[in-house]
Structure formats: structure tokens, C-alpha cells
Amino acid sequence: MDAFEAILTRRSTRKYRPDAVEPEKVKRVIEAGRFAPSGGNNQMNHFFIVRDVAALGKLNALAESAFAGMEADESTYPSLRNSILLSKKGGYAFSYHAPVLIIVANRKDYGNNMADTVAAIENMMVAANALDLGSCYINQLYWLNEEPSLLAYLRGLGLKEEERVYGAMVLGYAATEDGLPVRAPLARKGNEVTFV
């Protein structure tokens, strides 16, 4: 698969097989993220690769608890509202039960923290598609990046005092018959283009 095909056929995967992803494939995905552009070539992203089942469970539980304590109304951003409402019901897993969660942190006082993080995640999602892996961008930890219990847990995993989470993604084999991600084209309904 060439780069253009990997970009155009990438889709978000939200159902995963429990199968572990081979370490070599995980390393290749991470390497794609590490080679993403960064402001001034500062390379300040901090990647956390979470594969431990207990750690994934703890992160899901902390996120669910934090979201369950929030309120949402019709004006709340739809995805955030969904996280809040599902957490109040119980059993919410922001990571879609994927076997790998990649958290990307950066310094909170760095002006390009979000841009650098997103560039790395996009590289990793395209690489995942080229490796026949499913992936999905995850906002929930960014929305909770000042939540005390989650922040404390992440610090225990190595998050530095001056860092916060600015994005994350999940990775694994899609829960499809052949384990491949769905790559069917989706019509573009936005992203206007103006040539000048």
C-alpha cells in the first residue's frame, strides 16, 4: 500500500479483537509518530504505549468516574456529551477495548503542544492502516488532562509534572471477519476547498 492509499483508506475502528498486536508492528507505528513534524523540530512529544490489561482497565475506570461526575446538556460538544451520558450508565470504555492505547503528552507551556501531538497521531494512524491494523483517535484523556485522580495515575506511569495529555489513539486488529480495518470510502461532507 503506498502512502496516498494508506491516507485515503484510513477509517476509525471502534470494535477490536482481543488479539495482541505484534511488538514489531507497535514499534513501527510509534516510529511513524516520532518522525512526525514538530514546531521548530523540537520533538517534545512523550509517547506512552499502554498494553497492560490492568493499566488499560484503570485508565478506563478513572475516565468513566470523571465523566460520570460531569453534567451535559444539548449545548455540550456531542462527543463529550456522549462520554458523559455513557459513563453515567456505567460500563463505559473510552478505549473501545483495544489492546493498545497510545497516549501522547507534551509540555503544557509549549505553544505547539496540540499541533505536534496531532501530527504524530495522524502519522501513527496512517502507519497502522498500512500495517493492516485498526486505529481510532481518542479525545477523552485530553478532555480530562487536569482531572486530579487521572493526572496522579498518569504521573505514576511517567508523566512529568510539566506535561499534559494532548491526544491519544487506540490500536489493534479490527473485530471483522478477516481482522482487517474497514476501508470503504466515505463521502466528504465538509472540509471546503478554495483555490486562490
N, C-alpha and C positions, 0 to 999 in steps of 0.2 A: 504494500500500500504506500503510495507516495504521500508527501506532506499535504498536498491540496486535498486529496481524497480523505486523509485522516481528519482534516478540519471539517470538510463538508458532510461527513457521515457521522460525526460525533453527536451523540444524544445522551441525555441524562438517564441513568439507570437507577431505579428506585427499589428493585427487588433483586436480591443476591442469593446465590448458593452459599452454603456454609464453607465450601472448599477453601483451603488456604491458598494464597497466591504465592507462587514460587519466589524465593528471595531474589533471584536474579532479575525477575520482572519488576519487583518492587524497587530494586536498586536502579534499574533503567528509568523508571518513572521519576524517581527522586532526582536523578542526574538531569533529566529534562527540565525539572523545576530549578535546579541550581544553575543552569545555563540560561535562564530567562533574563531579559534585560532588567536593569535596575537603574534608578536615578543616579547619575554620576558614576555608574558602575560600582556603587557602594557595597553591593552584595550583603545586605544586612538581614535577610530573611533567616529565620530559625525554624527548621523543619522538625516536627515530632511525628514519628511513624508509630502509630498505636496499633499493635496486633494482639496484645494480651487480652484475652476474653474478659478477665476481671476488670481491667482498666477501662475497656470499652463499656462494660456494664455500669461501672461507677460514673463515668462521664455522662452516660445516658440518664442515669438516676439523678445526678446533680442538675442537669439541664431540665429534666422533667419537673423537679421540685421547684426550681426557679421560675419556670414558665407558669406552673400551676398557681403561683403566688401573684401573678400579674392579672390585670384586667384588660379586656379588649372590647372595642365597640366597632361599629361599621366603618369608622374612620381609620382604624388601625391597619397598617400595611398588611395586605392579605396573607402573605406567608407567615408573618409574625403572629397574626391573629390565629391562623391555623395551628401553630405550635402551642399557643396558649390554650386554645379550646381542647386540643387533643391531650395536652398534659393534664388538664382538669379532669378528663375522663379516666386517665390512668393508662399505663402501658405504652406511653409514647417513646419512640426511639428515633431521635433525630438522625442517627447514622444508618437508618434503613437496614440494620442488622448486617451490614457489610463486614467482611473480615479484616479490612484495613481502613483506618481513619488517618488521614494526613492533615495535621494541624500546622498552619503557617503563622508564625508570630513575627513581630518586628518591633522596633523601638517606638514607644508611644509619642515621643517628641520629634520623630523624624517625619518630615513633610511628605515623603513618598511612600510611607508605610503601606497604605492601601494599594496604591498603584503597583508597587513592587510585588506585593503578595499576590494580587490578582494575575499579574503577568506570569508568575511562577505556576499558579494553579492552572491557568489555561494551557501552558506548555505541558503540564503533567496530564491533564485530561486528554489532550490530543495524543500524547505518547501512549496513554492507556488504551485508547481506541486502536492505535496501530499495533498494539500487543494483544488485541482481542479481549481486552478487559473492559468492564463497565466502570463508569465513574459518575459522580454527581457532586456539584458544588454545594457546600454546606455553609449557610449563614449563621446558624444558631449560636455557635460559640462566639462569633463576633458580637452578636446582639447581647451576649452575656459577659463580655470581656471585663466588666467591672463588678460582677457578682462575686461577693466575698468567698463563699464556700468553693465555687468553681475555680476562682483565682488561686485560692490556697492549694487546692488539689493539683492544679497545673504547675504551681511553683514546686510542689513535691516531685513532679516529673521533670523539672529542669528549666521551667520558665523563669527568666531573670526578672528582677524587680522592675527594671525599666521597660520590660516588654509586655505587649498585649497581643491577643489573637486578632488577626485581621482577615482571616479566611481559613477554610478547611475544605476537604473533599474526602469522599469515600471511594474505595477501590475494591474490585472483586470480580468474580465471574457472575455474569447475569443469570438470573433464575429463568432461563429459557431452555428449550429442549436441547439445544446444542451448546449452551453455556456462553454463546456469543452475544454481545450487546445488540440491541435493535438499532439498525442503521437506516431505517426507512426515512426518506426525505420528508421534511415538514415545510409547509408553505411559509414564506416570510410574511408576517402580518405587521411588521414595523421596521425600524431601522432605515428610515428615509435616507435617500442619497441625493445630493445636489452637486452637480458639476459646475464649476465656475471657470 
